[in-house]
Amino acid sequence: MRISQLEGKRVALWGWGREGRAAFHVLQQRLPSLPLTLFCPEAEAAGAREETHGALTVRSDVTGEALAAFEVVIKSPGISPYGEAALHATAQGTQFIGGTSLWFAEQAAADGIVHDTVCVTGTKGKSTTTALLAHLLRASGARTGLIGNIGLPLLEVLDPQPVPQYWAVELSSYQTGEVARSGAHPQVAIVLNLFPEHLDWHGSEARYIEDKLRLVTEAAPRIAVLNAADPHLAELSLPESEVIWFNQPQGWHMRGDVVHRGEQAVFDTSHTPLPGRHNRGNLCAVLAAIEALGLDAVRLAPAVQDFRPLPNRLQTIGMRDGITFVNDSISTTPHASLAALECFAGRRIALLVGGHDRGLDWHDFVAHMAHDVPPVEIVTMGANGPRIHALLQPLADAGRFGLHAAADLPEAMRLAQAALGGEGGVVLLSPGAPSYGVYRDYVARGRHFADLAGFDPDQITAIPGIGIA
């Protein structure tokens, strides 16, 4: 649905975060006479009225009946369409869309393709991969937009001047279905991997995977770049797209630390700033996508040396008293915590895990910790801390690692440093769980971690390269 198609319809906004604000400002610019109603919590209502100078009717009664009074509801990504109110309104004919859908519909050419646009999704590593993609495209001399879930809502860059030559767009599982609903088709779509995530929003692991894959199964990109090593992706059939596989011998893949294109050794990643082997592997996805755009990926690969890692993603923030502090606050799955742990194999580690409990299964994490464990002290914390602690306790009793329980992050930090015993090592915040209930988001959690470690939070939070350059 294009923005012009909202003219004359009963339209509401649902959510007043940055995405909601972006949608409001675009509609005010494009359709200034369109009446708008905003649904948001009571705590945000007064601020919304003041900020919009009364241009919005603001309501805090978010019920199915209230939503059903509108033909179209533009909702923020964090609001699930599977909730009771949304399902009731959908059954009454209300159409729910997001800013992602509007942006793609506006950008599509006459053939339905959003040309020179690469979308990136996956459970783990999508932000770094999208930023790396933008970095290498800019290294080719091309003006490139780095936008989306990485921290810049798409509707904030709806009409840039001059228009970028390429778009690198990160999409969360909340947004992938929006591309399909737009009726547009990305030129290239990358799917990195799939692990259980956001089950509270999607309702089940099966629906999470289905929603995530809509970027390629329903949005039908011209080219789909897929990870051959992921079992969910390996069995996909996409008859409407050209499929390029990475992490397989015929395509871009890793052999040790060296990136290969088929049999051709291209680039040694062992001294790059990419944090973690999984991010080095995702470089293969980036190079495959760049090649799909018609650029010389072999020539551009060495530019990864100048890449600046993103905050809150295996981010080394500094050293105090012989201890290195690493902020991986964006880690919200047990698999992400395991990947972080692997990055520091051979060093003494105090690993901080736990946070909001959305029912993810930690048994794979526990099974991994039963074998080939580096010297590690594990500190559990947060709402799901006791559940993780109970699963790990038998292994700790058997001497596999040290195990400690904390109520919150400050206590976890004290226990972690004490467990390292003044002998140096790494305090690694890789919680494997969201920050909800205690922090506004993972960024706020990472800032608190930096502050507790004795560093300036303002120095660690800027995302390099975001926007158009």
Secondary structure, DSSP 8 states (H G I E B T S, - for coil): --GGGGTTS-EEEE--SHHHHHHHHHHHHH-TT--EEEE--HHHHHHHHHHTTT-EEEE----HHHHTT-SEEEE-TTS-TTSHHHHHHHHTT-EEE-HHHHHHHHH--TTSEEEEEEEEE-SSSHHHHHHHHHHHHHHTT--EEEEETTTB-GGGGSS-SS--SEEEEE--TTTHHHHHHHT-EEEEEEE-------HHHHSSHHHHHHHHHHHHHTS--SEEEEETT-HHHHT---TTSEEEEESSTTSEEEETTEEEETTEEEEE-TTSS--SHHHHHHHHHHHHHHHHTT--HHHHGGGGGG----TTSSEEEEEETTEEEEE-TT--SHHHHHHHHHHTTTS-EEEEE--S------HHHHHHHTSS--SEEEEE-STTHHHHHHHHHHHHHTTSSEEEE-SSHHHHHHHHHHHHTTS-EEEEE--SS--TTTSSSHHHHHHHHHHHHT--GGGT---TT-EE-
